[in-house]
Amino acid sequence: MRIPPRGSLARDLAFAVAALVGGTLILVSGAYVSMDFGWDGPAWLPWLPLVAVSGAIGLRRRAPVLSLAIGTAAVVADLALGGSLGTLLIYTQVVYDACVFGPARLWRRLLEVSIAVVVATATLGVVLVGSLRGLALGIPAVLVLVLPILTGLSVRQYRDQAALDRSRADQTARVAELDRRQAVAAERTRMARELHDMVANHLSVVAIHATAALSVPNLSKAQVEESLRVIRENSVQGLAEMRQMIDVLRGPDGEAGDDPVTPGLGEVERLVTGARAAGLTVELTTIGEPRALPVGVELAGYRIVQESLTNALKHGTGSATVTVDYGADEVRLTVHNPIAPPGPLDHLGAGAGLIGMRERAALLRGRLDAGPAGGARWRVHAALPVDAGVLALHADAA
């Protein structure tokens, strides 16, 4: 036999039919308590309240208030007919269901009315019997009303607590998923920034020299060799830096001795030498005493200068000035270069370099300004704090 799913109308109707069958057996067996109200009617008439209270069970989930109203009316009618044990037992289920599935105000009102009924029946029993033994008249009211209500409240409390726990678990899962997505997005952004700074700069130099070699007619052998040399050097360096990033992505399972060396401000002179070899006239000025800085500052400063020189090579007229100022609280980097008219390579990068520089400065709680600086000149100025306490939270992200 197929069992209807829990909470379905078919299941409630099956429960109602089972209650009706059980109540009918009790009624037929003669378990009938006559209240001696003077009623003398057909023997089948008490079966009608039994049918009504059994039907109320079928509405217990979808209309608990209506179910309670029908059940209460059926019990009152049954008591008027003398009182049926089966009807009273089924009514306890109706009361229980009203407390479990009904609104919160329903069980509160039902508990208040039930206590009032118990007190009233106990008082009536004392008056009728003339002694405290009459309090026993309130026991049936306790069994039929108060106990089902208390049981229903207990079940409702556990059910509500379980629903709250499920809701909290769902919220925790959603928060964890959001955190995961944010972490993935942050990692993708970091990887995009690193890929741009490691590879795109070298590829830009390669593209510039390859375009120049193809567009300038009648190049001498020395000029062709110089262009190929610059292309080769930048290709090899780009491949080396790409290998370093791959090693980082491999994590601790990479081969021994493959730990990448993070570039720093101490290698700015190498950047300048490479830019000069690519055809850019660069003037480097260092203010203050160079010193070891946090890894985040070293890497961010190196990448900012690298990107600035690449932009000067792509969009400038062939010259640039670089200033590295080692201050007490921050290191300041300034790159000036004249701006050339728009050319065929101006689309390279599409602004990703400026975005990456601003992100690096922001991760270190620094400042970066990039834009025109009077006339046809471009200026990039970055101020990166060197306070280790401030940078501790951001060194890994940088």
C-alpha positions, 0 to 999 in steps of 0.5 A: 500500500502506497503511503501518502507523503507527510503533510499531504491532504491525502495523509490527513484524510487517511488519518481522519478515516482511521479516527472515524473507524476507531471511534465507530468501533468504540461506539459499537462496543458500548463504551458510551458514558451517559450523562443522563441529560434526559435524552432518549433518541435513536441509537445512531444519532451519537455517530454524527458528532463522531463523523464531524470530529473525525472530519475536523482532523482532515482540516488540521493542517490547512484550516486549524481554526476551522478544524478546532471550531468543528471539533468543539461543536461536535464535542458539545453536541456529543456531550448533549447526547450523553458523551462518547468516549471515542468522540472525546479521544478524537477531540484531543487530537483536534486540540493537539493539532490546533496547537501544533499547526495553528497560529500562535494566538490560537494556542494561547487563547485555547490554553486560557479557555481550557484552564477556565473550563477546568476551574469551572468544572472543578468548582461545579463538582465541589458544589454538586458533591458538597466536598473537595472530592468534587474536584475530580470532575475537573480531571476529564477537562484536564485530560481532554483539553490541558494535556493535549495543549501542553503536548502540542506546545512542546512539539511546536517548540521543537518544530520551530526550533528545528526550523530556526536551526535550518534557517540558520544553517541555510544562512550560514551556507549562503554566507559561506558561498558569498565568501567563497565567491568574493575570495574567488573574485579577489583571487581572479583580480589579483591574478589578472593584475599580476599577469598584466604586470608580468607579461603585458608590459614585455609583450607591449615592448615586443609589439612596439619593436615588431611594429617599428621593424615592419613599418620602417622601410630599408632598416639597416642590419644593425637596426634589425638586429637591435630590434630583434635583441630587444624583442628577445630580451623582453620575451625571455624576461616575460617567460621567466616571470610567467614561470615564477607565477606558475610556481606560485600557483602550484603552491607548496607542491612545486619542485624544491628550489622553484620559489619565485623571487619577488621583484622590489624597488632595488631593481628599478635600475634594471627596469630603467636599463631595460627601458633604455634598451627598448629606446626610451630615454630615462632619467632616474633620481633617487632621494633618500637612503634606499632600504629594505621595505615590506614585501608588499611595498617593494612589489607594488612600487616595482610594478608601478614603475614598470607599468609607468615606463611601459606606458611612457614607451607606448604613448610617449615621445621617447623620454621619461623621468623617474623619481624614487623618494625614500621618506620616513613614513612612505616611499614616493614614486613619480614618473613624468613623460611627454604624451605623443599623439594617438598612435596605432598601439594606443589600444594595447592594455585598454586602461588595465595598467592604471586600474592595476596600479590603483589597486596595488596602492589601495591594498597598501592604503596608499595613494596614486594619482595618474593623469595629465600634468600641464601641457602634453605631459603625463604624471604618475605619482604614488605614495606607499606607506612603509608602516609595518603595522599598517601593512601587516594585514595587506602584505599577502593581498598585494 
